[in-house]
Amino acid sequence: MSRDLAVAIAFLKRESLLVMRRRNDLMEPIVFYLLSLFLMQVASAQFPDAFTTLVPAFLWVLGLLAASHSFTAGWRDERARGELAELVRADAPLALLALVRIAVGWFSTGLPLALIAFGASLAFDLPAAAAWQLALALLLGLGLVCLIGNLIASLAIGAGRSSLLIALLLLPLVSPVLIFGVGASSLTLMDAAAAFLMLGALTAIALPLVPLAIAFMLKAVEDV
């Protein structure tokens, strides 16, 4: 096993352990999503027929809002604890470590939200095929959102209270994800296959470039 891979595996174990220790942070977006879905259910009782066509859009918007909660700390907290300098000087490439963190964030936040969206779709009387379609699109889209969110978090690492800054920067960048994601979840708005391809293309572009950009930002912050 190469040195880079060994360090990346050790970092993966560390990130997974931190996620398990921070159960409150892990549950916050999930609880937010569930409470929002409950309010949607209450509101839809008044207009059930009209509301059904808007379910994919509502699930997407709420999913993006819930996922954005996990991008306000991370790199900034590690810099405050003095751990960021150690990561920058680690034996493994910093871009690889950034990719590991993004993957852990996607697995701990994006995957549960996609599964909840699938159950909510069935609860809102969407066909099973449409529910699977929405869940898969949301899973792919939240992976892209994790990439974008971590990039913005690294960009805003120098700000004292960067939560608002991250939200302001995140909004225009995730708008295309929302547009294509809703399109991939509903055949009534655009061709679902084309929307899936666009989401996949955006993810394929961001996957190699975003970790490199994050590594550049973090090294600039630490003057390496």
C-alpha positions as CSV (number, residue, x, y, z in Angstrom):
1,M,0.0,0.0,0.0
2,S,1.4,3.4,-1.0
3,R,2.0,6.1,1.6
4,D,-0.7,8.4,0.0
5,L,-3.3,5.7,0.2
6,A,-2.5,4.8,3.8
7,V,-2.8,8.4,4.8
8,A,-6.1,8.8,2.9
9,I,-7.5,5.7,4.6
10,A,-6.4,7.0,8.0
11,F,-8.1,10.3,7.2
12,L,-11.3,8.5,6.1
13,K,-11.4,6.7,9.4
14,R,-10.8,9.9,11.3
15,E,-13.6,11.7,9.4
16,S,-16.0,8.9,9.9
17,L,-15.3,8.8,13.6
18,L,-15.8,12.6,13.9
19,V,-19.2,12.3,12.1
20,M,-20.3,9.6,14.6
21,R,-19.2,11.8,17.5
22,R,-21.0,14.8,16.2
23,R,-24.4,13.2,16.2
24,N,-26.2,16.5,16.8
25,D,-24.6,18.0,13.7
26,L,-25.4,14.9,11.7
27,M,-29.0,14.9,12.8
28,E,-29.6,18.6,12.3
29,P,-30.2,18.5,8.5
30,I,-32.2,15.3,8.8
31,V,-34.5,16.7,11.5
32,F,-34.9,19.9,9.5
33,Y,-35.9,17.9,6.4
34,L,-38.4,15.7,8.3
35,L,-40.0,18.7,10.0
36,S,-40.3,20.5,6.7
37,L,-41.9,17.5,5.1
38,F,-44.4,17.3,7.9
39,L,-45.4,20.9,7.3
40,M,-45.6,20.1,3.6
41,Q,-48.0,17.3,4.4
42,V,-50.2,19.6,6.5
43,A,-50.3,22.3,3.8
44,S,-51.0,19.7,1.0
45,A,-54.2,18.6,2.7
46,Q,-55.9,21.8,1.4
47,F,-54.9,21.3,-2.2
48,P,-53.9,17.6,-2.7
49,D,-54.2,17.5,-6.5
50,A,-52.3,20.7,-7.3
51,F,-49.7,19.9,-4.7
52,T,-48.7,16.5,-6.2
53,T,-47.2,18.1,-9.3
54,L,-45.0,20.4,-7.1
55,V,-43.7,17.6,-4.8
56,P,-40.4,17.1,-6.7
57,A,-39.6,20.8,-6.6
58,F,-40.4,21.1,-2.9
59,L,-38.3,18.0,-2.0
60,W,-35.3,19.4,-4.0
61,V,-35.5,22.8,-2.4
62,L,-35.8,21.4,1.1
63,G,-33.0,18.9,0.4
64,L,-30.6,21.7,-0.7
65,L,-31.5,23.8,2.3
66,A,-31.0,20.9,4.7
67,A,-27.6,19.9,3.1
68,S,-26.3,23.5,3.3
69,H,-26.2,23.2,7.1
70,S,-23.2,20.9,6.9
71,F,-20.9,23.4,5.1
72,T,-20.7,26.1,7.7
73,A,-17.9,24.6,9.8
74,G,-15.4,22.0,8.7
75,W,-12.2,23.6,7.4
76,R,-12.8,26.8,9.5
77,D,-13.0,24.8,12.7
78,E,-9.9,22.8,11.9
79,R,-8.0,26.0,11.3
80,A,-9.1,27.4,14.7
81,R,-7.9,24.2,16.4
82,G,-4.6,24.3,14.5
83,E,-5.2,21.1,12.7
84,L,-5.4,22.6,9.2
85,A,-1.6,23.2,9.1
86,E,-1.1,19.5,9.8
87,L,-3.4,18.5,7.0
88,V,-1.7,20.8,4.5
89,R,1.7,19.3,5.4
90,A,0.5,15.7,5.4
91,D,2.2,13.1,3.3
92,A,-0.9,12.6,1.1
93,P,-2.0,15.1,-1.5
94,L,-4.3,17.7,0.1
95,A,-6.7,17.4,-2.9
96,L,-7.1,13.7,-2.0
97,L,-7.9,14.5,1.6
98,A,-10.4,17.1,0.5
99,L,-12.1,14.5,-1.8
100,V,-12.3,12.1,1.2
101,R,-14.0,14.7,3.3
102,I,-16.5,15.5,0.5
103,A,-17.3,11.8,0.2
104,V,-17.9,11.4,3.9
105,G,-20.1,14.4,3.9
106,W,-22.1,13.1,0.9
107,F,-22.5,9.7,2.5
108,S,-23.5,11.0,5.9
109,T,-25.9,13.8,4.7
110,G,-26.7,13.3,1.0
111,L,-27.6,9.6,1.2
112,P,-30.0,9.9,4.2
113,L,-31.7,12.8,2.6
114,A,-32.2,11.0,-0.7
115,L,-33.6,8.0,1.2
116,I,-36.0,10.2,3.1
117,A,-37.0,11.9,-0.2
118,F,-37.9,8.5,-1.6
119,G,-40.1,7.6,1.3
120,A,-41.7,11.1,1.2
121,S,-42.4,10.8,-2.5
122,L,-44.4,7.6,-1.8
123,A,-46.2,9.3,1.1
124,F,-47.2,12.1,-1.3
125,D,-48.7,9.5,-3.7
126,L,-46.0,9.7,-6.3
127,P,-45.6,6.4,-8.4
128,A,-42.8,4.2,-7.3
129,A,-40.9,4.8,-10.5
130,A,-41.1,8.5,-10.1
131,A,-40.0,8.2,-6.4
132,W,-36.9,6.2,-7.5
133,Q,-36.2,8.7,-10.2
134,L,-36.4,11.6,-7.8
135,A,-34.2,9.9,-5.1
136,L,-31.5,9.0,-7.6
137,A,-31.5,12.6,-9.1
138,L,-31.3,14.0,-5.5
139,L,-28.5,11.6,-4.6
140,L,-26.5,12.7,-7.6
141,G,-27.3,16.4,-7.1
142,L,-26.4,16.4,-3.5
143,G,-23.0,15.0,-4.3
144,L,-22.5,18.0,-6.6
145,V,-23.7,20.3,-3.9
146,C,-21.2,18.8,-1.4
147,L,-18.4,19.5,-3.8
148,I,-19.6,23.1,-4.3
149,G,-20.3,23.7,-0.6
150,N,-16.9,22.5,0.5
151,L,-15.2,24.7,-2.2
152,I,-17.1,27.8,-0.9
153,A,-16.3,26.8,2.7
154,S,-12.6,26.7,1.9
155,L,-12.9,30.0,0.1
156,A,-14.6,31.6,3.1
157,I,-12.3,30.1,5.7
158,G,-10.7,33.5,6.5
159,A,-14.1,35.0,7.4
160,G,-14.9,35.2,11.1
161,R,-18.5,34.2,10.9
162,S,-18.8,32.7,7.4
163,S,-22.2,31.0,7.6
164,L,-24.0,33.9,5.8
165,L,-21.2,34.3,3.3
166,I,-21.3,30.6,2.4
167,A,-25.1,30.9,2.0
168,L,-24.8,33.9,-0.3
169,L,-22.1,32.3,-2.4
170,L,-23.8,28.9,-2.5
171,L,-27.2,30.1,-3.8
172,P,-26.2,31.1,-7.4
173,L,-23.9,28.1,-7.8
174,V,-26.5,25.5,-6.8
175,S,-29.2,27.1,-8.9
176,P,-28.3,25.0,-12.0
177,V,-28.2,21.9,-9.8
178,L,-31.7,22.7,-8.7
179,I,-33.0,23.4,-12.2
180,F,-31.6,20.2,-13.7
181,G,-32.4,18.2,-10.6
182,V,-36.1,19.1,-10.7
183,G,-36.1,18.4,-14.4
184,A,-34.6,15.0,-13.8
185,S,-37.3,14.3,-11.2
186,S,-40.3,15.3,-13.3
187,L,-41.1,14.3,-16.9
188,T,-43.5,17.2,-17.1
189,L,-40.8,19.9,-17.1
190,M,-38.1,18.6,-19.4
191,D,-36.6,15.4,-20.7
192,A,-35.5,13.5,-17.6
193,A,-32.6,11.7,-19.4
194,A,-31.1,15.0,-20.6
195,A,-31.4,16.5,-17.1
196,F,-29.7,13.4,-15.7
197,L,-26.9,13.8,-18.3
198,M,-26.4,17.4,-17.3
199,L,-26.2,16.6,-13.6
200,G,-23.7,13.8,-14.5
201,A,-21.7,16.1,-16.7
202,L,-21.5,18.8,-14.0
203,T,-20.4,16.3,-11.4
204,A,-17.8,14.8,-13.7
205,I,-16.3,18.2,-14.3
206,A,-16.4,19.2,-10.6
207,L,-15.1,15.9,-9.2
208,P,-11.5,16.3,-10.3
209,L,-11.3,20.1,-10.3
210,V,-13.0,21.0,-7.0
211,P,-10.6,19.1,-4.7
212,L,-7.6,20.7,-6.5
213,A,-9.2,24.2,-6.0
214,I,-9.8,23.4,-2.3
215,A,-6.2,22.3,-1.9
216,F,-5.1,25.6,-3.5
217,M,-7.3,27.7,-1.2
218,L,-6.2,25.9,2.0
219,K,-2.5,26.2,1.1
220,A,-3.0,29.9,0.4
221,V,-4.6,30.3,3.8
222,E,-1.7,28.5,5.5
223,D,0.9,30.3,3.3
224,V,2.3,27.0,2.1
